[in-house]
Amino acid sequence: MIKAAGVDEVTDETFADAVTGAALPVLVEFTADWCPPCRQIAPVLSALAVEEADRLKVVQLDVDTNPETTTKYGVLSMPTLMVFVDGEPVKSMVGARPKRRLLQELEDVI
């Protein structure tokens, strides 16, 4: 998996604690090593994780090694970005996007 700096990795086992139990909204990137757009968005997510750390937690989940969570949330395309608030998915976006656009899309949840 392409590890974005400042972005924690979650697994099927740690997802509940890291995401559904988080105090802040959580942006989960469902990603895979073989996914070129996932590599494109990695620096965007790293910047977001640092710049918005007081308002948003950013994590990654490798779909190939964590099929349970991937299936539970109906993720079919990579990257899928899903925002969780109070443990519930409130927004889902598919595909890489520039930081400015991603921030605009997150305005209503952070």
PyRosetta script that sets phi, psi and omega in degrees:
from pyrosetta import init, pose_from_sequence

init()
pose = pose_from_sequence("MIKAAGVDEVTDETFADAVTGAALPVLVEFTADWCPPCRQIAPVLSALAVEEADRLKVVQLDVDTNPETTTKYGVLSMPTLMVFVDGEPVKSMVGARPKRRLLQELEDVI")
pose.set_psi(1, 141.7)
pose.set_omega(1, 177.4)
pose.set_phi(2, -76.4)
pose.set_psi(2, 108.0)
pose.set_omega(2, -176.3)
pose.set_phi(3, -83.4)
pose.set_psi(3, 121.5)
pose.set_omega(3, 175.7)
pose.set_phi(4, -87.5)
pose.set_psi(4, 129.8)
pose.set_omega(4, -178.5)
pose.set_phi(5, -59.6)
pose.set_psi(5, 135.7)
pose.set_omega(5, 179.2)
pose.set_phi(6, 81.1)
pose.set_psi(6, 0.5)
pose.set_omega(6, -178.7)
pose.set_phi(7, -110.7)
pose.set_psi(7, 121.6)
pose.set_omega(7, -179.9)
pose.set_phi(8, -76.0)
pose.set_psi(8, 150.2)
pose.set_omega(8, 175.8)
pose.set_phi(9, -97.4)
pose.set_psi(9, 134.0)
pose.set_omega(9, 175.4)
pose.set_phi(10, -116.7)
pose.set_psi(10, 159.9)
pose.set_omega(10, -179.4)
pose.set_phi(11, -129.2)
pose.set_psi(11, 176.4)
pose.set_omega(11, 174.7)
pose.set_phi(12, -53.9)
pose.set_psi(12, -38.5)
pose.set_omega(12, -176.6)
pose.set_phi(13, -73.7)
pose.set_psi(13, -33.9)
pose.set_omega(13, -174.7)
pose.set_phi(14, -101.4)
pose.set_psi(14, -4.7)
pose.set_omega(14, -174.2)
pose.set_phi(15, -57.6)
pose.set_psi(15, -48.5)
pose.set_omega(15, -176.5)
pose.set_phi(16, -58.5)
pose.set_psi(16, -47.7)
pose.set_omega(16, -179.3)
pose.set_phi(17, -66.9)
pose.set_psi(17, -45.2)
pose.set_omega(17, -174.3)
pose.set_phi(18, -74.5)
pose.set_psi(18, -33.0)
pose.set_omega(18, -171.9)
pose.set_phi(19, -109.4)
pose.set_psi(19, -60.4)
pose.set_omega(19, -174.7)
pose.set_phi(20, -72.4)
pose.set_psi(20, -19.4)
pose.set_omega(20, 178.5)
pose.set_phi(21, -98.8)
pose.set_psi(21, 8.5)
pose.set_omega(21, -175.1)
pose.set_phi(22, -79.0)
pose.set_psi(22, 146.2)
pose.set_omega(22, 178.4)
pose.set_phi(23, -75.8)
pose.set_psi(23, -33.8)
pose.set_omega(23, -179.6)
pose.set_phi(24, -93.6)
pose.set_psi(24, 161.5)
pose.set_omega(24, 167.8)
pose.set_phi(25, -59.1)
pose.set_psi(25, 146.2)
pose.set_omega(25, -178.2)
pose.set_phi(26, -122.2)
pose.set_psi(26, 128.2)
pose.set_omega(26, 173.3)
pose.set_phi(27, -98.0)
pose.set_psi(27, 116.6)
pose.set_omega(27, 179.5)
pose.set_phi(28, -104.8)
pose.set_psi(28, 125.3)
pose.set_omega(28, 172.2)
pose.set_phi(29, -98.7)
pose.set_psi(29, 117.2)
pose.set_omega(29, 171.6)
pose.set_phi(30, -85.2)
pose.set_psi(30, 116.4)
pose.set_omega(30, -168.4)
pose.set_phi(31, -134.0)
pose.set_psi(31, 171.9)
pose.set_omega(31, 176.9)
pose.set_phi(32, -154.0)
pose.set_psi(32, 150.8)
pose.set_omega(32, 179.8)
pose.set_phi(33, -60.1)
pose.set_psi(33, -34.8)
pose.set_omega(33, -173.7)
pose.set_phi(34, -83.6)
pose.set_psi(34, 7.4)
pose.set_omega(34, -170.9)
pose.set_phi(35, -102.5)
pose.set_psi(35, 104.7)
pose.set_omega(35, 178.8)
pose.set_phi(36, -58.1)
pose.set_psi(36, -43.0)
pose.set_omega(36, 178.5)
pose.set_phi(37, -63.0)
pose.set_psi(37, -25.7)
pose.set_omega(37, 176.9)
pose.set_phi(38, -66.2)
pose.set_psi(38, -38.3)
pose.set_omega(38, 177.0)
pose.set_phi(39, -66.7)
pose.set_psi(39, -36.6)
pose.set_omega(39, 179.7)
pose.set_phi(40, -63.6)
pose.set_psi(40, -39.3)
pose.set_omega(40, -173.4)
pose.set_phi(41, -87.3)
pose.set_psi(41, -12.0)
pose.set_omega(41, -178.1)
pose.set_phi(42, -53.4)
pose.set_psi(42, -47.7)
pose.set_omega(42, 179.6)
pose.set_phi(43, -65.6)
pose.set_psi(43, -31.8)
pose.set_omega(43, 178.2)
pose.set_phi(44, -64.9)
pose.set_psi(44, -44.7)
pose.set_omega(44, -179.9)
pose.set_phi(45, -67.5)
pose.set_psi(45, -36.9)
pose.set_omega(45, 177.1)
pose.set_phi(46, -61.4)
pose.set_psi(46, -46.3)
pose.set_omega(46, 179.4)
pose.set_phi(47, -62.6)
pose.set_psi(47, -43.4)
pose.set_omega(47, 179.8)
pose.set_phi(48, -62.7)
pose.set_psi(48, -42.1)
pose.set_omega(48, -179.6)
pose.set_phi(49, -59.8)
pose.set_psi(49, -37.7)
pose.set_omega(49, -179.7)
pose.set_phi(50, -78.8)
pose.set_psi(50, -50.0)
pose.set_omega(50, -173.5)
pose.set_phi(51, -70.2)
pose.set_psi(51, -31.0)
pose.set_omega(51, -176.4)
pose.set_phi(52, -110.9)
pose.set_psi(52, 21.9)
pose.set_omega(52, -174.5)
pose.set_phi(53, -56.7)
pose.set_psi(53, -28.9)
pose.set_omega(53, -179.7)
pose.set_phi(54, -81.5)
pose.set_psi(54, -13.2)
pose.set_omega(54, -177.2)
pose.set_phi(55, -119.3)
pose.set_psi(55, -16.6)
pose.set_omega(55, -171.9)
pose.set_phi(56, -151.7)
pose.set_psi(56, 136.6)
pose.set_omega(56, 173.3)
pose.set_phi(57, -101.6)
pose.set_psi(57, 136.3)
pose.set_omega(57, -179.6)
pose.set_phi(58, -118.8)
pose.set_psi(58, 127.3)
pose.set_omega(58, 179.1)
pose.set_phi(59, -134.8)
pose.set_psi(59, 162.9)
pose.set_omega(59, 177.9)
pose.set_phi(60, -123.1)
pose.set_psi(60, 146.0)
pose.set_omega(60, 175.5)
pose.set_phi(61, -131.2)
pose.set_psi(61, 123.3)
pose.set_omega(61, 178.7)
pose.set_phi(62, -78.8)
pose.set_psi(62, 115.5)
pose.set_omega(62, -175.3)
pose.set_phi(63, -67.0)
pose.set_psi(63, -28.5)
pose.set_omega(63, -177.2)
pose.set_phi(64, -72.2)
pose.set_psi(64, -31.5)
pose.set_omega(64, -177.8)
pose.set_phi(65, -103.7)
pose.set_psi(65, -2.6)
pose.set_omega(65, -178.8)
pose.set_phi(66, -134.1)
pose.set_psi(66, 64.8)
pose.set_omega(66, -174.9)
pose.set_phi(67, -67.6)
pose.set_psi(67, -27.9)
pose.set_omega(67, -176.6)
pose.set_phi(68, -61.6)
pose.set_psi(68, -51.6)
pose.set_omega(68, -179.3)
pose.set_phi(69, -68.8)
pose.set_psi(69, -39.7)
pose.set_omega(69, 179.3)
pose.set_phi(70, -58.7)
pose.set_psi(70, -46.4)
pose.set_omega(70, 179.6)
pose.set_phi(71, -68.2)
pose.set_psi(71, -41.7)
pose.set_omega(71, -178.2)
pose.set_phi(72, -55.5)
pose.set_psi(72, -37.9)
pose.set_omega(72, -177.3)
pose.set_phi(73, -100.1)
pose.set_psi(73, 9.6)
pose.set_omega(73, 173.2)
pose.set_phi(74, 65.2)
pose.set_psi(74, 33.1)
pose.set_omega(74, -178.0)
pose.set_phi(75, -80.2)
pose.set_psi(75, 123.9)
pose.set_omega(75, -178.6)
pose.set_phi(76, -120.2)
pose.set_psi(76, -23.3)
pose.set_omega(76, -176.8)
pose.set_phi(77, -120.8)
pose.set_psi(77, 148.9)
pose.set_omega(77, 178.5)
pose.set_phi(78, -116.5)
pose.set_psi(78, 142.6)
pose.set_omega(78, -11.4)
pose.set_phi(79, -79.8)
pose.set_psi(79, 143.4)
pose.set_omega(79, 167.7)
pose.set_phi(80, -106.9)
pose.set_psi(80, 129.1)
pose.set_omega(80, 176.7)
pose.set_phi(81, -106.6)
pose.set_psi(81, 122.8)
pose.set_omega(81, -178.3)
pose.set_phi(82, -125.5)
pose.set_psi(82, 132.8)
pose.set_omega(82, 179.8)
pose.set_phi(83, -102.7)
pose.set_psi(83, 129.6)
pose.set_omega(83, 177.7)
pose.set_phi(84, -112.3)
pose.set_psi(84, 131.0)
pose.set_omega(84, 174.6)
pose.set_phi(85, -125.8)
pose.set_psi(85, 127.5)
pose.set_omega(85, -177.2)
pose.set_phi(86, 52.7)
pose.set_psi(86, 39.1)
pose.set_omega(86, 175.6)
pose.set_phi(87, 81.5)
pose.set_psi(87, -2.4)
pose.set_omega(87, -177.9)
pose.set_phi(88, -113.7)
pose.set_psi(88, 140.4)
pose.set_omega(88, 176.2)
pose.set_phi(89, -70.8)
pose.set_psi(89, 126.2)
pose.set_omega(89, -178.3)
pose.set_phi(90, -115.3)
pose.set_psi(90, -14.9)
pose.set_omega(90, -178.3)
pose.set_phi(91, -155.7)
pose.set_psi(91, 143.7)
pose.set_omega(91, 178.9)
pose.set_phi(92, -138.8)
pose.set_psi(92, 133.6)
pose.set_omega(92, 180.0)
pose.set_phi(93, -133.2)
pose.set_psi(93, 140.2)
pose.set_omega(93, -179.5)
pose.set_phi(94, -115.9)
pose.set_psi(94, 132.9)
pose.set_omega(94, 175.6)
pose.set_phi(95, 102.4)
pose.set_psi(95, 159.2)
pose.set_omega(95, 178.0)
pose.set_phi(96, -74.0)
pose.set_psi(96, 152.1)
pose.set_omega(96, 177.3)
pose.set_phi(97, -153.3)
pose.set_psi(97, 155.5)
pose.set_omega(97, 177.9)
pose.set_phi(98, -67.8)
pose.set_psi(98, 158.7)
pose.set_omega(98, -176.4)
pose.set_phi(99, -57.3)
pose.set_psi(99, -44.4)
pose.set_omega(99, -177.7)
pose.set_phi(100, -58.8)
pose.set_psi(100, -45.0)
pose.set_omega(100, -179.9)
pose.set_phi(101, -66.4)
pose.set_psi(101, -40.8)
pose.set_omega(101, 179.3)
pose.set_phi(102, -62.2)
pose.set_psi(102, -43.6)
pose.set_omega(102, 178.0)
pose.set_phi(103, -60.7)
pose.set_psi(103, -41.3)
pose.set_omega(103, 177.5)
pose.set_phi(104, -60.5)
pose.set_psi(104, -43.1)
pose.set_omega(104, -178.6)
pose.set_phi(105, -69.5)
pose.set_psi(105, -21.4)
pose.set_omega(105, -179.1)
pose.set_phi(106, -94.2)
pose.set_psi(106, -7.7)
pose.set_omega(106, -175.1)
pose.set_phi(107, -51.7)
pose.set_psi(107, -39.2)
pose.set_omega(107, -175.3)
pose.set_phi(108, -79.9)
pose.set_psi(108, -6.2)
pose.set_omega(108, -178.7)
pose.set_phi(109, -118.4)
pose.set_psi(109, -10.2)
pose.set_omega(109, 176.8)
pose.set_phi(110, -120.5)
pose.dump_pdb("model.pdb")
